Amino acid sequence: MSIYKQSIYRPPAFRNVVLWACVVCILTMAGCRHRPAEPTPGIDSPEQTWVRVLLFGNLRECTVASISGFEVQDANSGIVADFRSDEPFAVRFSEGMLFVGEHRIGCDVVMRPHEPHVFEIDDVPYRGYLQLRVDENGQGFVAVNHVPLESYLFGVIGAEMQSYWEPEALKAQAISSRTYCLYIKDRFGRNRTWDMTRSESTQMYGGLKAENATIRQIVTDTSGQILTCPNTEGREVIFPTFYSSSCGGHTEAAENIFGGEQIASLRGVECRYCADVAKRSHYYWKPVKMTMQQISERLLKRYPTLEKLEAITGFEVTKLGRKSRIVRVKLIGKNGKTDTIRGEDFRLSIDPTGRKIRSAIFGIEKKGNIVTFQNGLGFGHGVGLCQCGAQGMGRKGKTYEEILDYYFLGSKRVTIETSIEP
Ligand SMILES: [Zn+2]
């Protein structure tokens, strides 16, 4: 639900009209520039499913542009102005407000570019609308991209997979990403002012730069298709269709990685498809050495409650999942106290990038103070769709239906009208 749709138009005060008129004049005097773009589908549909993507948080300044100019609305006052320039202009934060030049434009502003509905922020183009809003602590502002669901997926699929991959693998990704987005939007978006980020913390989103004609066709061909599976009461529901780069030979049960209840279609399956597709150094990752002090510091930094152990002087694996993936780790404190942590959380605490210790499938060698994580397999958390596995299945002639049935065992494909709120 977009904020600007809820705002109530109120007649502007005369002073505000003058200020806005000045802003329009300044921007209209600027020069011209053009960037061709395909139209943005669904943007004029009033019942469209919108996705709110957090592009930036904690901003103090940004540069905004649109090839077609903007309609700009102050969400609080309802005042609308037309910015006709296609030149970039700076928006800056000062004294709890947003400014263009010397002109205050409000603390919650929605910029709607005209056809083809594309804007740029700090030179990166996105479809849809841009909302700039002073953040909750009043120390800066956030940039949120409001974009119709199918147009959002144009910017996701090419960021999550290579666009030259098998069309059936790309379709499986599109349906997984669509379902995942709707799940996150419903589960978490209700309680915050955005639904998705543009990073791996939800799913990658590259805006217009991640698109091409192939990707747009793949999204259009699967339009509205999502997955459901039975919940604990047996009712078919949208579920978090997780995916990761390469599973290392077996996907993992969701509860072993993320906690929570079992999810019927995320139990883990053997995967013989990813080893031949994944980049060799990504799949068979190099040993990683760390001192016990480094491990202790990083765990305590991520989980301050572990300070009750003083320092962590040792650890033991207490539960293994599929393909010997590390599921539980017991941490032993200097004072003799212990605690346990999920294996995936252990991995991402001691390697927050996840790009050295690439998965929780590894062996451990301890020599004195040095711990070596070795014989690692796969890249990512390993739950749900194995992206390299999907490509491997696509190469073997499997359809996207077969790929999704394989990795999301027992799931159902349904088609929803994405122009209607789910
Ligand atoms: Zn796999």
Residues whose N, C-alpha, C, O or C-beta is under 5 A from the ligand:
A	BS01	ZN	S246 C247 G248 G249 C271 C274 C386 G389
